[in-house]
Each structure stands twice: as structure tokens, then as C-alpha cells.
């Protein structure tokens, strides 16, 4: 036994020295199985103690890093890092983007109870963490490598076959630029869901959850309901899906780190060890934290039980936010270091521009290239998204659930962390120094259309604390440091907004015709569908890139030509500048931001050419709006918006200090800009208006609803001097994100928007296009809605239904000059009242029509045609109309289209011709009512042609397809007849004797 003991000890000593060179092997008793077992137990106990000690030290280190960051101490960060921070003014990055909704196409398998295997990139041995929050310096040590070229540098390759896809969120930043210190924005404008809740509860607790109307008056009852727990599961499933994507993104950052470290010790390194530690600071820690969280959460969600407890997981995740604090403190330095390295080393530039990110396991795409710059921003974005998830989880967790206090605690920690981050970052949002030696900060920026020398120009406008600067983005070669040209600037001390009486007439602005704008929208919608189909079939391809390029060009044209609301900037010396905006909300935002700054003691100044160059050069680094609001710039995982109909009831408003004449308007985003969709009636001389008006608003890829509250101006002396100039005063404005999970229910969702001390109460629910456009025959054949037109005309002994004749007569009597007639939504309750009156053949119908708002009458006529059990142009002929409008030969098309009209039943044909002549008379007033033939065709085309459910079932796979295929053709059919010379019933029947009536 003695010899065996010595032999075992010698073998152990050899293995030990091979693993730990230069270190003496510890003495172990290895002579028997009992001794081995005893030593093994001792080692395991010691290992547990060390693991606990390691966890404690990690926690202390994270806390101390956060404390150092809060105190602004530079101790421990290294002299190089401190010097770099002192010499380079920190610069803010854009606000954290709005949290996304559920991603399309992400469904989670329920079979496997455990998470899928995932390779965990190990922390390379010898890797050291940079102390404190500095993580390294951004000095000029990389500049010496700029002389090296590809031929002399080391060959560097790291197996791209190991990468997978997730092609999302790559900001399209021109070469030479970089993101800088992030500002996590909690303002209502930039992050309405988060800010509303944070502001309401004062930064802690769960009182800030936005109000949601329960099905029953008892809110606690709703929380206890099964529906609430099911919503809890949906929130968790979506978060789990996004967590997988986030882990893949962190993994993509870690993959190149190991080979980069390997080359750092060679004679031709790509990066130095210090640069690598600075760029990838804390990424490994973040990966391990979220990998552990994901592995723990996955089986709980997959094996779902309403009583499952997982609050401790979120509480633990929140307790590790100190790592995020250290990452944020180093973020600016990391980006600057990466940017310098990219400029001086072509190999690293190629690596950083094409990192491969794996997509979700159910994704059709295998991998997608994403820039390092975009991936380094992901942890900043993740903090806000996690906080929002905690809000939603708490909202759908019963108060007596074991998770409730744990989630409350996690939310409190997260909110406090966000507040501390913003407090740390906000003072550092400095661009340059003013002539007085004060700091000049960027307050607001965005893309606006300027009228310059009679033409529309896209500008990027920057509002600083003391100056408004209008810039043009230059097309420059890679590496150019000043991508903006300053077109003009106005010191805020010299900027004025004249009163309406002082305004000169607005210069004539050439407005693009509605026909061209609508036509472009349809082209863009069609291209969106083609891109989706191309992506589903082949993934990335040249054809899809060409489609995206063409779609971007068309969307850019639309953004440039659609705005029409004037916003004028005046200099005291008499010079003025004219911008065109799409929304009065946007105009109010700019005006309020400028006027707020002008309340300070501002001095006028003149910038020297050098000062102007420095200020313009800082714009690229400071900008918060990076991309044009077009689909082409959207991330692949970003939802495409909502398509269908949003039903909104504007209930009431409170908080007015004095009586006024008040009304509200509703706006939604569409094709990258906001459009006014509805308007309440004016409630006169009140401090608590009770509108209670319902509107049906069509959504076209919309993600946000805005409500503006106005005080009506009846002063006849304040006449509009500009087209589209709104003289009524905005007393409040607010917006809410359209969350599909919230509004896509059968029940109304109640909410409140707070605006300047005013609270506007409203409810909303969403109906998808396919549901809202269903033609449902009425069960009661005694009415007119939902009853075949032949039945109605036979009963009434008329050629055209009474409802059509009366509505047309009333519109032509007092609505033909109404701006947006047939396009502006009428009050839904008024429309329903008229519908009931016509269905019951109410004797007072004529009195009701004369008293009713004209938009409600127009809406009633549209509703009648929409609810016909069969379209006016019939299901039988629908395919023939689609084929006929596609014919290229004009003579053949005319023969076919007239032949199809002759094939209609007489009641349908006579009613159609009657409506056709009415719409032509409306279009004759286009200069006044802004309704062109194309606008009217857009409104009525789908209403008159869309086939019933049985005929159209299964034709469309995407929501946006409705706007890209059949609807385009339906609009074109009606437009063809509207543009045709007058057509009479007698002439059609006479010529029809020479043709067959078979179709």
C-alpha cells in the first residue's frame, strides 16, 4: 500500500505541475478509497466556500463600481482613462428606442421542458477585468498602426460558419461616425409607456402603471381572473423570445474577442490587449448573467402553471444592475476606441462591420450581419425593455401571488437604476462651449422639410440651448469627420414668432396632388409585400436589396412631398425660414421647446467660422434622431405596425382652470409621418367637456395615437393667412403607443393621457382589416343595412335606395364644400343613430339628417355600402373586374369595363351610376374640399367592390397585403369609371343589345 500511495502521489504531483507550473503540489492522502473519498469531500466543501466568497466579491465589486460612477471618482480607472475622459467631452447617444411589441413570426415550441443547448463562450484564461468603470483609455496608442496595410498585417479569420442570424437593429450611420454616451430618455415624447409610469409613481413601487379599464368595475377581480394570468404568460413568452435574441447578440460580440486576444500577443496584433479590454468591457459578465437567467426562466415558461413562481429570477437580475452601470460608464470610451481602431486598421473595420448574429431557433434566416456599434448599444436598450416587462408583469400578477412583492422590489431597483443613470448622463450632454464660456447642450433634433428657393429640401434641424441650427447631411467618403453642412443658424435671442396680425402672407407652396400621394402609398405597400415574400422564400438576396432601395426612394419622396403645415422661423433682422410639417403636434413641440429656452437670460452672438465648424461637427455625434422614419430603416425584429381599424371614444377632459370652447383631434402615424384622422365637436364655455364621441380610424402600419386638445378661436379678425395654418390654440397634447396585446381584444381598453395638467379620458379597441371588412347579411330583412339592394329597391318601389338618395342630397346641399368630406370620420354614435333610424323607417329621419353633422351623414352612406351582404358590383363579376382593369390595350379595356357594367343587375347598375355622378360633383369642388377623384376612389373603391367573406377567404396572408394587391385594383376600377365620360343607363342598355351578356 505504501508503494501504491507514493505512486498515486507522484502521479498527482505531475498533473498538478502541468496545470500550475511553478507551484508546489498540496499534500493529499491518496492511499485508500476511504482516503480519496475523504479528500474529495473536503475539496467539495472548500469549493462551495470559495464559490460563495467569489459571488460576494463580485457583488461588492459591482456595487463599488456603481458607487464610483455615481460619485464621479476616477480612482481605480487608470490614469490613461482619466486623461481620456478629461480631454474628450462626453457626448450623448440617441435616446433608448421605444420598446417593441411582439415580434412577428416568433412562436415558441412547447415540447422540450429544458432550454436548447447553447455554446457558452468561455472567458479566456488570463483575461483581466479593467478596474472601476473606465475599462481602459482611449488615448492615441492606436494611431501608430495606421501605417500598416493589409499586406503587412497578420492574417485574421474566425470561422464565420459559427455565426447565425438575427438581422435587426443596425442603425444606418454614415462612415466616420459613432454613437456616444447614451441618454436613457424617460420623457413622454420619446418613451410614453415607460415615462408615464415612472413619473406617476415617483420612481418606485407599482402605482405608476397606466390605467386599464377592467371588464368589471372591481380591478382586483380582474387581476384575479384567468385572463390576467394568461396575459402574464404572454408577457413572459415574448420577453423570453427577446431574451434569446439578446443573448445571441452578446454572444456575437464575444466570438471575435478570443481570436483578437490571440493575435494581441503576436508580432502583428490586430488590437492591443488594452484596446480589447476597453471595447469588450463587461460583455462576458452580461452574457453569463443573462444566460443563467434564460436557462432558469425557460423551463418555467415552457411548463407553464399559473401558480409558478419566478419573481426571484427578476429580483436577482435587477440586483446585478451594477454590471450595467459599469458598462454604461465605459460605453463612450468603448465606442471611441472601436471607432479609432476601425479607422486605423482595415482588418478590424471589416470585423466590426459584419458580426454574425444567430436568430431565434424558429427563424427562417440562418444569420445576419450586424455592426459592432449596433451590438454595443444593445445592453443600453435592454435595461429599459426589462423595466417595461416588469411593469407589465406586475400589472397582470394578482396582488396575493407570491411573485407580487418580488416583482415590486425588482421594479423599484430597476426604476432607481434608470433614474441614477439619467442623473449621471444628463449633465454630460455637453456639445461645445458658448462664447460666454457656458456649456451648450443639444435639446432637440429631427428631420424637417424646408422650403428653400421654392423647392422642398430635407434638413436636419438641431435645437441647442442658445441657437437653432439648420444642417444638410453631406454625402462624404468614409472617414470624413464632418458629414453636415450648416445652411443657417439663428441665436435664440434673435428668434421670434410673430403674431398672426404681424405675419406676412406665406409664400406659395406647390402642393403635390392627393392622387400622386395616394398612388405612391400604394406602390410602397406593394413593395413591402414583395419584400416580405422575398424574405420568406430566399432570405437575403440581390432582388430584395433592389426592392428595399426602390422602396426607400419612394418613401423618401413621400416624406419630402406630403408635409403641408407651415412652421415659420423669423430672425429679428427680418429674415424668415419656412418649414413644412405633417402634424400640428410636431409644430407645437418645436415651438414649445424653443419658447421654453427663450425664458432664460439669453444673449445674442455671432459665431466665427471656426466656432460654426466646431458646432456643426458636433451635430453628428450629438444627434438623437439617426434615421429617416421609413420602413427601409426599420429593424427586422421591429413590428410593422397595425393594419385595420382603431375605434376610439373620446370621453372627457379635466383640469382646465377657466371655461373655454374645447375640442380634440386625433392623429396616427402612417408611412413615416402623422396624419390627422378625426375631430370632436366643440364643447362650448366649459372647464369639463364631455364629448363621449366614438371614431373609427383606419390604421396603415400605425404604432402611435396622438390626441391634441384645442381652444376654438371665434375671433373673426384672426383669419388664416396661410393655407393649413391653424389659429386655434393648442392647450394640451399627448400620445400613446398602440400595443397590439392591449387593444386587440373584444373589450374596450380605457386610458388617460395627461397633458400640461389636463387629463383626457379615452377608450379604444382594434379590429383587423379582415374582421372589419366582413360582409354580414342582416338577420332582419325589414331594414336596409345588410339587406340585398334588390330587396330594398323592390320593397321601396324605387330605382335607388332611399338611404342613398337622402344622404347624397344632404351632402350636396351642405357638405360638398366640407374639407375632407367622405374622408374625415364622423362620430360613430351619430352614424349608429342614423343607421337605426333608416332601418326602422323613422318618420323623423329628414329632421335628423338636417340636424346631424355632415361627416356623420357621409359615414352613414359609406357604412351602408360596406354592410351590403354582397358588394354593389357583385361577387360574380369581381374576378372579371380585376382582369378587365389589368388590360393594357385602352380600346379592349373600355369594351370590357362597359360590358361588365351592362352585366350588373338593374338596381345595382342604376345605384352605381347615381353614386358615380354624385362623386364627380364632389370632385369638382376639389380646390375647396380637397377631395380629388383619386381620393374618392380610394375611399369608395374597396367599399363597392370588396367581395364577401366566402369569395375573399384565404386570398391574403399579410395585413399589409390588403393595401398592396386587391385594394389597389379596386381603387383603380372605380377611378376608371370616375374618369370616364358620363355613362347613362339608357346608353348602356342600348349598346348592350349588340353584345352578349354572358361574362
N, C-alpha and C positions, 0 to 999 in steps of 0.2 A: 504493500500500500504506500510505503514511503517513496519508492521509486516512481510509482504512478502519480503520487501527489506532486513530486518535483517536476515530472514530465508535463503535467497539466499546467503547473505554474509557469514553466518556461514557455509553453505554447501561448498562454495568455499574455505573457510579457512581450513576445514577438508581435502579436496582433496589436497590443496597446501602442508599442513604439511606432508601428507602421501607421497607425491612425493619428498618434500625437507625438511626432518626432521631438526628441529633446526632453521629454517629460518622463520621470520615473514612474513605473507601473505601481499602483497601490497593492498592498498585501491583501490577498484573499485566501480563505480556507477552501481548497478545492479537492480535498482528499476523499470525499464520500458524497453519495447522493443527498444525504441529510444536510451535509455542509453546504453543498451547492444550493439546496432549497433555502437554507437559512440566509445565505448571501443574497440570493435573488429577492427574498422578501425585504431584506434591509435596503437593497438598491431601489426597489419599487417605492418604499416609504420615503426614501430620500428624494426620489424623482418627483413624487407628489408635493413634497415640501418646496422643492425648487420651482416647480410649475406655479404653485401658489405665490411664491415670492416674485417670480417673473411677472405674473399678472398684476401684482400690487405695484411693482416698479414701473410697469408700462402705464398703469393708471396715473401714478404720481407724475411721471414724465409728461403725459398728455395734459394733465391739469396745469403743471408748471409752464408748459409751452403756451397754453391759453392765457395764463396769468401774465406771462411776459408780453404776449401780444397785446393784452388789454392795457398794460402799463406803459407800452411803448418802449420798454427797455430793450436795448440791443445786446445786453450781456449774453454771452454764450453763442451768439450768432456768427462770431468771427469778424475780424477787422475788415476783411475784404467785403463781406456782405454789408457791414455797417457803412463802409465808404460808398458802396454802390447805391445804397438807399439814400444816403445823404446827398449824393451828387446828382441823382436822377429823380426828378419829382414824380411820385407815383401817379398813375393815370387810371381812370376808371374804365371798366369794360361795360358792355351793354347791360341793362337790367336783365335779371333772370327771365327767360321767356315764360309765357303763360303755361300752366300745366296742361298737358294734353289730355284728351278724353281717351276712351277705349280705342286701341289700335285696331284697324280693320284687319281681318284675316287671322287674328291671334286667337286660337282656341286651344285649350289645354286638355291633354289626354288624361283620362281618369283611371286607367288600368293600373299603372305602376304606383305602388304606395311610396316608393322611395325616389329621391331625385335622380335624374340621369347622371351617369358618370361624367365627370369634368376634370380635365387635367389641371392641376394646381401648379402654376409656375413657381418653383421653389425659389426662396431668397438665396441668391448665390452666396456660397461661403466666402467670408471675408468682406461682405457688404457692410458698410457702416452707415448709420444714420447721421445726417448733419445735425448738429446740436441746435436747440432753440427753434425759432420759426424761420431763420434765414435760409438754411438749406444750401448755402454756398453763395458765391459772389458772382456778379455779372460784370466783371472787370474786362479789360481788353486782352486777356490772355489768349482768346481765340483768334485775334486778328493776325497773329503770325502765321496761321495756317492758310490764309487766303491766297498765298503764293503757290500752294500746292495744286496740281491739276490731277485729272483722273488717271493719267498715266503713271504718276509717281505715288499715288495713294494706294493703300492696301486694298486688295480685292475683298469686298464685303458682301456677303449674301446670307440671308437667314430664312431659308425654306418657306417660300410663300404658300406652299401646299398645306401648311399647318393652319392657315387662316380660313375663317369663314365669314359669313356676311351679316351685315346689318347696315344697310346704306342709309343712314339717317343723320340729320343734323350736322351737315358740313356747311358752315357759313361760307358764302362766296365772297371771300376777301381778296382784293387785288394784291398781287405780289408786293412784297415790301412792307406790308402792314402786319400788325399783330394785335391781339386782344391784350388788354391790360387789367389793372386791378378791378375786380368785379364789384358792382354795386347791386346788392340784392334788394330790388325795389319792392316796397310794400304799399305804394300809392294806389288809390282806386283805379287810376287810369291804366297803369301798367299791369297790375295783378289784382283784379277786383275780388276774386274769390278769397284770396289769402288776406288782403288788406282789410276787407270789411270785417272779417272775423277777428283779426288781431287787434284792430282799433276798437272794436266793441268791447272786448273783454280786458282791455288794458294790458295785453301781453301775457296773460296767464289764464288757466282754467279753461272751461269749456263754454263759457257764456257767450262767446263770440260767434257761435255757429249761426249762419244765416237762417232766418225763419223759413220753415217749410210748412205748408198747410197740410195738416193731417186729414185723413178721411173722416175721422170723428173729432169732436171738439177736444177730447182728452188726449193731450200729447203723450202722456205716459202710456196710455193704452196703445198708441201707435207704435211706441218703441218696443212694447212687449209683444207686438204682433209678429207672426211668422214672416210677413213681408219684409219687416225691418231686418230680421236676421238673414233673410235671403239676400237683401241688399248688402249686408255685411260680407257675405260670401263673395258677391260680385266685386266689391271693392278690393277684397283681398286677392281674388284671382287676377284682376287687372294689375294690381301692384306687383304680384309675383311675376307676371309676364314682363313688366318693365324692369323688375329687378334682374331677371335673367339677361336682358339686353344690357343693362348697366354693367353687370359682371363681365360680359363679353367685351365691353368697351374697355374696362380696366385691364382685362387680360391682353387685349390688343396692344395696349401701351407697354405692358411688361415684356411681351415677346421679343422686341428688339433690344431690350436692356441687357440681356445676358451676352449676346454676341458683341454688343458695343463695349461692354466691360472687358470682354476677352481681348479685343483689339487695343484697349487702352494701355495694356502693358507691353505692346509690341513697339517696334521702331517706327511704325507708321500708324498711329492711332487715329480713329475717326473723331473721337471726342476724348477729352481728358477725364479722369475719374471724378474730378470736382464738378465738371460740367454735367456728367451723367447723374451724379447725386442731386444736383440742383434741379435738373429737368424732371427727373422721375421721383422727386421727393414725396414720400408718404403714399405713393401709389400702391406699393406692396402691402402696406398696412390696411389701406382701404379695401383692397381686393380680399384680404383674409377676413376682415370684419364682415363684409357683405356675403362672402362665400359661406361663412359659418351661419349667418342669418338666413340665407336662402335655403341651405341644407336643413335647417331646423323648421322653417316655415312650410316648405314644400309638402312633406307628408301630412301635415295638419290640414292643409287646404285640399289635398287630393282625397284624403279620407275624412271628408267633412262631417262634422257633428255640430249642431247648433250650440252645444254646451262646451265645445272645445275652448281651451284657454290658451291664448297666445300673447296676452298683454305683456308678459315678462320679456318676450323677444323684442318688442318695440321699446320697452323700457331699457333693456340692455343696449340696443342700438343707439338710443338717444344719449346714454351715458358715455358713449365713445365719440361724441362730437368734438372732443378735444383734438382728435386727429384731424378732423376737418378744419379746425381753427388753425392748426399748424400749416395745413395745406394752403388755406386761403392766404395766410401771411406770406407764404413763399410763392404764391401764384404769379404775381407780377414779375418777380425775378426769374422764375422758370420760363415764362413766355419770352422775356427779353433775351435770356440765354439761348433758348431754342432758335429765336429769330437770328441772332448773331451767328450762331453755328451754321444755320441754313445758308446765310449769305456768304460765309467764308468756306464752306465745304459742300461741294456738289453732291457727294455721296449721301451725306446726312440730309440734304434737301430732298433727295429722291425718297429716302426712307420716310421722312416726316410727312411727305405729301401723299403717301399711299400705304397707310397702315390698314391691314385687313381685319375686319371685324366680323365675327361669326354672328349669324342671325339666329332667331328662335328656331327651335328644333322642327317646327312645322312650317318654316318659311320655304318657299319655292326657290329663292335665291340662296346660293351657297355662301357667297361672301361679297362684300362691297368695300371699296377703298374709301377711307376717311382720313382727313388730315390730323396730324398730331395736335395742332392748335385747337381743332374742334373737340378732340377727345379730352384734352386737358381742362376744357370748360365743363365737362360732364359732372364732376363732383360738386361744382358750384350749383348747377341746375338741380342736382339730386336732393340737396338739403331742403329746398322749397317744396319739391314734389313730395318728399316724405312727410313734411309738415301738413300738407294738404290731405294726404292719405289719413293721417291721424285725426284730422278734423272730421273726415267722412266716416271713419270707423267709429269715433265717439258718437257721432250723430245717429248711427244705426246699431249701437250697442245698448241694451237695456241697462238702466241705472243699477239694477241689482245683480248684474252679471259680474263675475269675479274679475273680468278684464277691465271694467269701467275705471276703477281708481288707478290701475296701472297705466292705462291709456291717457288718463288725465295728467299723470305725472310726466309721461313721455312727451305729451303735447306742451306742457309747461316748460320743460327743459328745451325743447326744440324752438319754441317761440322766444324764450330768453336768449338762446344762442343766435337766432336771426337778428334780434334787436342789437345784441352786442356786436355782431359782425357789421351791421349797418352803422352803428355808432363809431366803430373803428374806421370804416371805409369812408363815410361821408365827409369828414374833414379833409380827407386826402384827395377829393375830387378836384384837384387844382390843375389848371392848364398852364397858365403863364402868369406873369406879374404885370399889373396895370401900371400906367405912367405914375400913379401916386404911390406905387410900391405895395399895393394891396393885391391879394390873390384874386385871380379871375377864374370863375368856375363856369362849367357848362351846365345850363339849367334845362334846356330842351333842344331837340333837333329832330328833323324829319324831312321827307321829300315833299316838295310843293311844286306846282306848275306856275311859272311866271310868264306874264305877257311882256315880251321884250321885242321892241320894234315891230309890233303887230303879229308876232308869231309866238307859239307856245314853246316854252323851254322848261325842261325838268331841272330843278335846282335842289341842292341840299342846303337847308337853312339851319343856322346854328344860333341859338339864343344864349349869350353869356350874361354874367351878372351886370355888365355895363354896356354891352354892344350887341347889335343884331348883325350877323354876317351871312351874306348870300354867296354860296360857292357852287362851282361846277366841277363835277368829277372828271378828271383828265384821263385819257387813255395813255398810259405810260408803259415803258418797258419794265421788266422785272427788276426789283431792287431800287426803283426810284422812290425817294423818300417823301415827295410832296405831290400826292395824287390829286389835290384840289387846287383850282384856280379861284381866287376871290373875285367875284363880279362887282360887288359893292358892299359897303358896311355903313351902318348908321349908329352913332352913340345913342344910348337910350335917353340921355339927357336932351338930345336933339330930336327925338322921335315923337310925333304927335298923332292922335286920332281925332281929326276934325269932326264937329257935329254935322248932322245931316244938312243943316242950313248952309254950312261952310263948304260942303263938298262940291267940287266941280263935277260936271257930267262925266260919267265913266266912259273911257274910250270904247269905241265899238269893238266887240269881241266876236270873231267869226265862230259861230257855234256849229258843231258837227250835227248833221241831221240825225234824228232819232232812228231813222231807217238804217243808217250806216252803223250806229252804235249797237242796235239790236242784232244786226247781221253779224257784227264782229263777235258778240257774245255767243251766238250760235256756233260760229266757227271754232271758238275757243272750247266750247263744251264738247263739240265733236272731236277735237284733238285730244281732250282729256280722256275720252273713252278709248280712243285709239292707243294712247299711251298705256292705259290700264290693261288693254288686251295684249299689247306687245309685251308688257312686263309679265303678264300671266303666262304667256306662251314661251317666251325665249329669255326673259330676264333682260340684262343689259345688251343692247345691240346698237349698231350704227343707225338703223332705221329709227329706233326710239330716240336716239340723240338728235337726229334731224327733226323729229316731231317736236321734241322739247324746245329746240332752238326756234322753230317756227312758232310754237305756242308762246314762247317768251316775247318774240317780236310783236305778235298780235296783242298780248296782254299789255305790253308797254305802250302800244298805240292807244289802247283803250284808256289806260291811266292818264295819258297825255291829253286826250281829247274829250273825256267825259266830264271833268270838273267844270262848273259854271257859276259857283257862288263867289262873288268878288270879295277880296280881302286886301285893302289898300294901306300901305305904309307911307307916311309922309315925313319928310325932313323939314325942319323949321325954315330952311332956306328956300322952300317951295318945291323941291324935287320930290316926286312921288313914285312909288313902285306898286304894281298890281299883281297879285297872286289870284289864282282861281282854285277854289276848294270844292270838294264834292259834298261837304257836310257843314251845316251851321254849327254843329257840335265842335268840329275841328277848328273853325274860325273862332269860336268863343274860347277854346283852350289857349290858342296863341295870344289872343287879345288879353285874357286874364293873366297869363304868365308875364307878359310884358308890363302890364299896368301894376302888378304886384311888385316887380323890381323897381318901377319908377317911383314908388312911395319912399324909397331910400334917398339919401342925400347924394345924388349923382352929379358928377362934374363932366363937362364936355371935354373933348380931347381930339387930337389928330394923330393918327398912327403914322410913324415913319415907315418907309419901305421895308426896313429890316423888321420892325415890330409887326407889320402886317404879314410878312413872310413867316415869322415865327408863329403868329396866331393861326394863320391858315394851315401851316404844317401840323399844328397840334390837333386840328379838327379830325384828322384821320384816326388818331389814337383815342380821342375822347368820344367819338360818336357812339350813340346808343342805338341808333337805327342803322342797321348794316345793309339790309337787302330791301329791294322793292317789294311791295306786298302783292306778289304774283305767285301763281301756283308753281311756276317753274322753280322758284326759290324755296318751296316748302320741303321739309324733310319727308323721307319716305314713310316714317312711322307717324307722321302728323296726320290726324284725321282730316278728310277732305271737306268737312263741314256738313251741314244738314240741308237736305233737299226735301221740300214738301211744303206744308202749311203750318204756320205758328198761329195759334189762336191766343189772343191777348185781351184780357179785360183790365182796363184802367179803372180802378175803383175810386180812389180819392187821394187827397193830399192834405197834409197838416204842417203847421209850423210857420205860416205866414203871419207877419206882425201887423199888417194892415190890409184892409179889403182891397181887392183888385179884380180885374177881369182876366180870368186864367184859362189856359188850355194847354194841352200836351201834344207833342208829336213823337212818333216812333220811327227809329232808323234801324236798319240792319245792314251788315256788310255783304257785298256781292261783287265778285270779280275784282277784289282787291280794294274797293272803296265803299263808302257808306252811302245809302240811298234812303231818302225819306219815304216811308210807306203808308203812314196813317196819321190822322189828326183828330183829336176830340173836339167836341163843340166848346164854345166859350162859356164858362160859368161866370156870370156877372156879379160884381160887387160882393165878394165873399172872402173869408180867410180859410174856409174849409170846403173846397169844391168837392162835390160828389158826382163824378162823371158816370161811373158804372157802365161804361161803353165797351162793347166787345168788337174786336177787329180780327180779320183773317189776313195774315201777312204771308206772302209767298217767299220761301227761302230758296236761294240758289247758291249752295255751298256756304251758307252763313254760319258764323261762330259766335256772334255777339249781337245783343239787342241794346240799343240806346234809347233813353227816354229824356226828352227835353221839355221843360216847363216854361211857358211864356206868359208875360203880361201883355194883353192885347192893347194896341195903341189905336185910339179912335180920333186922334187929333188930325184933322184934315190938312193942316199946314205941313205936316211931316209926310209928304208924299215921297214915294220911291223915286230916287234919281237914277238908280242903277237897275238894270234887269236883274232879277233874282235877289235884290237887296231886301233883307228882312228888317223892317223897322221896329217890330215888336221886340220887347226887351226880354232876354233870357234871365229867368230868376233862379233857375237850377237845372242841373244836368247830371246824369249818371248812366252807368252801363252795367250789364250783367252778362256773364258768359253763358252761352247756350250749351248746357251739359246734356247730352243725349240720355244719360241714365236718369236724369231728374225730370225732363219734360216729356220723354217718350212713354207716357203712361196714359191710361184712360181717364185718370183723375186730374183735376186742376192742381197746379203747383202754385201756391201763393208766396209772394216775396215782397220785400220792401227795398226801395232804393233811397238812400239818404243823399241829399244834395244841398249843400250850403245851409244846413239847419232845417231843410224841408224834407219830409218823408212822403214819398209817393208809393201807395199800395197798388199792387197789380197781381194778376194771376195769369198763368199761361199753361198751355198744353200743346203738344205737337202731333201732327198727323202726317204720315208719309204720303208721298205722291200717289202711290198705288192704292192706298186706302181712301184718300180724299177724292180721288177721281173715279171711284166706282160708281157705276150707274145702277141704282137700286130701284126697281119698279115699286110704285106705291101699292100698298095693300088696299087702300081705299080708292076706288075708281071714280068717286064722285067729285074729287078735287081736280086740280090741274097739274100740280107738281108731281113728277114721277109717273104721269099718265101719258100714253101714246098720243102724239099730236093729232092723229087721225080720229081718235076717240073724242078728244076735246073739241075739235072743229065740227064734228058731226053733232055732238051734243049742243053746241052753241049755234049751230047752223050758220057758221061763218067760214070764210076762207083763211083768215089769220086769227090765231087765238086772241081772245080779249086781253089777256095779260100782256101780250107782246104789243098790241096796238096802244094800250093805255100808257105803258111805260115809255114807248117810243115817243108818243105825243107829249108826255110831260118833259122828257129830256130835251126835245126840240123846242119846247116852249120856254124853259128857263134854265136848261143845263148845257146848251150847246156851246156856250162861251166859258164854261167852268174849266179851269185848268186841271188837266189830268182826268177828265170825265171818262168813266169806264176803267180807269187805271187806279185811281185812289180808292182805297177800301171804304165802303160805307159801314156805318155802325151795325154790327151783327144783330143786335136786338131789334133794331128798326127793320132790318131785312126780314127777320123771322116774323115780325108783326105783319108786314105786308104779305108774306107768304101765307100766313094763316088766314088773312082777310080774303085773298084771292081763292084759296082752297075752299073757304066756306061761303063764297059768293056774297060777302058782306055788302049790305046796301050803302054803307058809308065809305066804300073804297075810294071814290073820287075825292071825298073830303080828306081822307088820309093821304092820298097822293099829293094833293095841293099843299098840305102842311109838312110833308116829310122832306128831310134833307135829300137833295138831288142825287148824292152819291149812294144813298140807300136804295133809291129807285133804280139807278143803273145797276147796282149789285143784285137787286131782285131779278132783273131781266137776265143777267148772266147766270144766276142760280137756276132759273127756270130751264135754260138750255142745258146747263150742266147736269140737272137731275132728270132729264128725259131718259126713259128706260132704254131708248135707242137713239144714237146721235141723229141730228137733223138730216145729215147727208147719208144716213143708214149704214148699218153693219154690212149689208150685202154688197154695197158699192165701194166700201172703204178700200179694199185692195186695188180696185180699178183706179180710184182717185190717186193712190200712191204711185201707180205705174204711169198714169197719164201726166202727172206733174213732172215726172223724170224724163219725159220725151225731149229730145234735142231739137227736132225739126219744128219750127213755130207753127206751120200750117197743120201738121199732124197733131200737135198739142192742142190747138184750138178746136179742131174737129172732134177730138176725143173728149175734151173738157166740156164742150157744149152738149155732146151726145150723152155724157154722164148726167148732166142736169136734166135733160129730157127724160132720163130713165127714172128720175125720182117720182115718188107718189105725189099727186097734185097738192095735198096740204103741205107737204114738206117743201116742194118747189116754190109755191106761192109765198109761204112764210120766209123762205130763204131770200127770195128776190126782194121782198118787202124790207127785210133787215139790211140787205145789201145796199139799197138806195139810202136808207137811213144812215148807215155808217159812212157813205160817201159824203152826205151832207155834213156830218160831224167833221170829217177830214177837211172840208172846205174852210173850216174855221181854225185850221191848224196854227196860224200865226197867233191866235188868241188862246186856244185851249191846249196847244202843244201836243195834240193827238194826230199823228200822221196816219196815212193808210197802213203803213207798216206797223205802227203801234197798235192800231185797232185789230190788224190781222193777228198780231202776237197775243192779244187778249182773247179774241173770239175763235181763232183757228182751232185750238185743241178742244174748246167747248162745243163746237159744231161738228167736229169730225171724229174725236176720240171714240174708238169703238167700245162697246160694252165689255164687261169683265170677261165673259165667255170668249169673246173674239181676241182680246188682247192678252190673255193669260199666258205667262211664260215667255213673252216676247223680250223682256228686258231683264238684264242681270244686275245692272248697277243703277243706283239712284240717279246719277248724273246722265245716264244713257237717255233718260226721258227727254232731256234737253238737247240731245245730240243726234237723234235719229228721227223717230216718228214725229215729234213736235215740230222739228224744222220743216218736215214735209207738210204737216197740217197747216202751219202758218203760210207756207208758200201756196197751197191750194187756195185758201181764202184770199190771199194777196193777189193771186192771178185774177180772180173774179172782180175784186175791188178795182183793179187797174184796167179791166176790160171796159170797152164801150158799153153803154146801157143795154141791159138784157131784159126783154119783156117776155111774159108768159105766152102771149099770143104768138109772138115771132118764133119762139122755141117750138111750140106745138105745130106751127105751120111748116117749118123746115123739117120737123121730125117725121112728117108724112113720107119723106123721101128716104128715110133710113130705118133700118131695123131697130127695134127697141131691146133686142137681146144684148146682154153685156157678158 
